[in-house]
Amino acid sequence: MAKNMQPITKRCRTLGLSPAVLGYSKEYTKRNPKQARRKQSEYGMQLNEKQKVKFIYGVLEKQFRAYYEKAERKQGITGEILLQELERRLDNVAFRMGFANTRREARQLVNHGHFTVNGKRVNIPSYQIKPGDVVAVCEKSRTTTKFKSLIEEQGKKVCPKWIDKAADSFEGKIIAMPARDDIDYEVAEHLIVELYSK
C-alpha cells in the first residue's frame, strides 16, 4: 500500500496550511515576506489546491482522480460533491468523531480493525459512510487505554452537525450528508475542477 511519508509541518508550510487542520497542535512560523516566491501561475494555484486537499485526507493521485470522476458523474456542483465524497471516508469520520487525534492515526486504527459500521467490522479506510450508518469502536477496543484517553481528551471536541454523537460515547450516527460549510479549512474547490477539466 502506497503511503505519504512527507514531513507534516514542512508540507503544511509549502501548501499554506495550518497543522491544526490535520489535528496537530504544533504551529509553524510563517515565511518572511521578503523571501516570498514569485507570483504563482494559474496552473500553479490549481495544482496547489489539489495537493492541499490530497494531503489533508491522505489520498494519493490515482484514488483522488477516481473520487473526482465519481463526483463528475453525479448531478450537482462537482467541487462540492468531491469534498463530500472525501468527508464520507471512514478514516475521516473516525477523526471527526474524536476517535483519533489525526487523520493518519484514524487511518491506522481503521486498518487494524478497531471500528464497526452498523455492527460489522470494517478495516477499509476509504469505506464510504452513508446517512443512517452507525460508526462505533469495537467492544474489545473500548477497554484499551488508548480509546479511554481519547474519549476523555476529545470529549470537548465538537462534532460536525452531520454527525450525532454524545461527548463520552464510543459510537456516533451519521444523520445527514456533509455540507460545504462543514469543511473547516480554506479550499477553492473550483480550481481543482478547472485543473481536471482541461
C-alpha positions in Angstrom: 0.0 0.0 0.0 1.4 3.4 -1.0 1.8 5.9 1.8 2.6 9.6 2.0 5.7 9.9 4.2 6.3 13.7 3.8 7.1 15.7 7.0 3.8 17.3 8.2 4.9 20.8 9.2 7.2 21.2 6.2 4.4 20.2 3.8 1.9 22.4 5.6 4.2 25.4 5.2 4.6 24.7 1.5 0.8 24.4 1.0 0.0 27.4 3.3 -2.0 25.2 5.7 -2.2 25.3 9.5 -1.2 21.9 11.1 -4.3 22.2 13.3 -6.4 21.3 10.2 -4.7 17.9 10.2 -5.1 17.5 14.0 -1.6 18.6 15.0 -1.1 21.2 17.7 2.4 22.1 16.5 2.5 25.6 14.9 5.0 26.8 12.4 6.5 30.2 11.7 5.3 31.9 8.6 7.9 32.8 6.0 9.4 36.3 5.9 7.5 38.3 3.2 10.9 39.2 1.6 11.5 35.5 0.9 8.1 35.1 -0.7 8.2 33.3 -4.1 7.3 35.0 -7.3 3.7 35.2 -8.3 2.1 31.8 -8.9 0.7 31.0 -12.3 -3.0 29.9 -12.8 -1.8 26.3 -13.2 0.3 26.6 -10.0 -2.7 27.8 -8.0 -4.9 24.9 -9.3 -2.2 22.4 -8.6 -1.6 23.8 -5.1 -5.3 23.4 -4.2 -5.4 19.8 -5.4 -2.2 18.9 -3.5 -3.7 20.6 -0.3 -6.9 18.5 -0.4 -5.0 15.3 -1.2 -2.6 15.9 1.7 -5.3 16.7 4.2 -7.2 13.5 3.5 -4.1 11.3 2.9 -5.2 10.3 -0.6 -2.8 9.7 -3.5 -3.3 10.7 -7.1 -4.9 7.6 -8.5 -7.5 7.4 -5.8 -8.1 11.2 -5.8 -8.7 11.1 -9.6 -11.3 8.3 -9.1 -13.1 10.5 -6.5 -13.1 13.4 -9.0 -14.5 11.2 -11.8 -17.2 9.8 -9.4 -18.1 13.4 -8.4 -18.3 14.5 -12.0 -20.8 11.8 -12.9 -23.2 12.9 -10.1 -25.6 15.8 -10.5 -24.7 19.0 -8.7 -21.6 21.1 -8.2 -18.6 18.8 -8.9 -16.2 20.5 -6.5 -18.7 20.3 -3.5 -19.5 16.7 -4.3 -15.8 15.9 -4.4 -15.3 17.3 -0.9 -18.4 15.5 0.3 -17.0 12.1 -1.0 -13.7 12.7 0.8 -15.5 13.7 4.0 -17.5 10.5 4.0 -14.4 8.3 4.2 -14.4 6.1 7.3 -11.0 7.3 8.4 -12.2 10.9 8.2 -15.4 10.1 10.0 -13.5 8.4 12.8 -11.3 11.5 13.1 -14.3 13.9 13.1 -15.9 11.8 15.9 -12.8 12.3 18.0 -11.7 8.6 17.9 -8.3 9.7 16.7 -6.1 12.7 17.1 -5.2 12.9 13.4 -6.5 11.5 10.1 -3.3 9.5 9.7 -3.9 7.9 13.2 -7.5 7.3 12.2 -6.4 5.5 9.0 -4.1 3.2 11.0 -6.8 2.4 13.6 -9.3 1.6 10.8 -6.7 -0.7 9.1 -6.2 -2.5 12.4 -10.0 -3.2 12.6 -10.9 -1.1 15.6 -14.2 0.2 14.1 -17.6 -1.2 13.2 -20.2 0.2 10.8 -23.7 -0.9 11.6 -22.3 -3.7 13.8 -19.9 -5.1 11.2 -16.2 -4.7 11.5 -14.7 -2.6 8.6 -10.9 -2.3 8.0 -11.0 -0.2 4.8 -10.2 3.5 5.4 -11.8 4.6 2.1 -15.2 2.9 3.0 -18.0 5.3 2.2 -20.3 6.2 5.1 -24.0 6.9 4.3 -26.7 8.8 6.3 -28.2 6.4 8.8 -24.9 4.4 9.4 -23.7 3.9 13.0 -19.9 4.1 13.4 -18.6 2.6 16.7 -15.4 1.5 18.4 -15.3 -2.4 18.7 -16.3 -3.8 22.1 -12.9 -5.3 22.5 -11.1 -2.0 21.8 -13.2 0.1 24.2 -11.3 -1.2 27.2 -7.9 -0.1 25.9 -6.2 2.9 27.5 -5.8 4.4 24.0 -9.5 4.8 23.4 -10.4 5.6 27.0 -7.9 8.5 27.0 -9.1 9.7 23.5 -12.7 9.8 24.7 -11.6 11.9 27.8 -9.5 14.2 25.7 -11.8 14.6 22.7 -15.0 14.8 24.8 -14.8 18.6 24.5 -14.3 18.4 20.7 -17.4 19.5 18.8 -18.6 17.0 16.1 -19.8 18.5 12.8 -23.6 18.9 12.6 -24.0 15.9 10.2 -22.7 13.5 12.9 -24.8 12.8 16.1 -22.5 11.7 18.9 -22.6 12.1 22.7 -19.5 13.5 24.3 -18.5 10.3 26.2 -19.9 7.8 23.7 -18.0 5.2 21.8 -20.4 5.4 18.8 -22.0 8.0 16.6 -24.7 8.1 13.9 -24.5 9.9 10.5 -27.6 11.9 10.3 -27.0 13.8 7.0 -24.6 14.2 4.1 -21.8 16.6 4.9 -22.4 20.1 3.6 -19.9 22.6 2.1 -20.0 24.8 5.2 -18.9 21.8 7.3 -15.5 21.9 5.7 -13.2 23.6 8.3 -10.3 24.6 6.1 -10.0 27.1 3.3 -10.1 25.5 -0.2 -11.1 26.7 -3.6 -12.5 23.5 -5.0 -13.4 25.2 -8.3 -9.7 25.4 -9.1 -9.4 21.5 -8.7 -12.3 21.1 -11.1 -10.7 23.5 -13.6 -7.4 21.6 -13.4 -9.0 18.2 -14.1 -11.4 19.6 -16.8 -8.5 20.8 -19.0 
